[in-house]
Amino acid sequence: MEDRLDIEVGLHRDAPRKAMERFEQFALGHNLPMGLIFKFQLALDELLTNAVSYAFEDDKGDEVEPSISLALAVTDSTLEATVEDNGRPFNPLRDAPVPDLSLSAEDRRVGGLGIHLTKAFVQTLSYERVDGRNRLNLVQPIGAHSEEQR
């Protein structure tokens, strides 16, 4: 069994929240474990919020209309997502600062903590630049969460 949901996210500040509401309905409709839904939702929200906030900040009126999309898929064994935007090239897996977790929040440099948490919440996270778009792929095995997390 495979099922898909494609979402055009939008660029306004509350767009990630609306996309997360649709993700949650999709995931609950597939009876996914609550622990998996919660962590995957945090990871997606972080990536979408960063895209909305930063992907187009250097936009100088290019002819291409800015867009952010989220594609979701559930198979018998995995939950998968692809977050794409046509903003400036940025690989958060390589270019985001590495947070110094030994420092207090007040002393820590801003940036990098969200992608650090995103990496911790999904089994596979990859980046590629394809046809002028940033593409982040997330994959989480469904069986990696116990029945207690439902």
C-alpha angles and dihedrals in degrees: 000000000000128000130181139200124189119197129188098213104198129215104260121110096254094047094099091053092052091048090050091053089055091046091052092051090048093049094045089049088059093048093240117174113271092232091056092046092050096050095041090049091052091050093048093045090053093050094045094045090052091049092050092045103041116010094084103029091109093046108138096189097285116186092245115089111235115250139177122191137183122202118190129191134179120197129176090274110020147046110215134184137181120199114194135178134169094220128118114313110272129159106195091189090062106020106039114098116257108243118234099229092185090072126078117255090255093053097040120102114250116256139040100059094098095054089044090057092043090056089051094051100053132048096222127028120168137169133209136165109227128174093341093313133112108229125193117186121199125189128181124176110234093215091059090085124071126235088253090071094060 
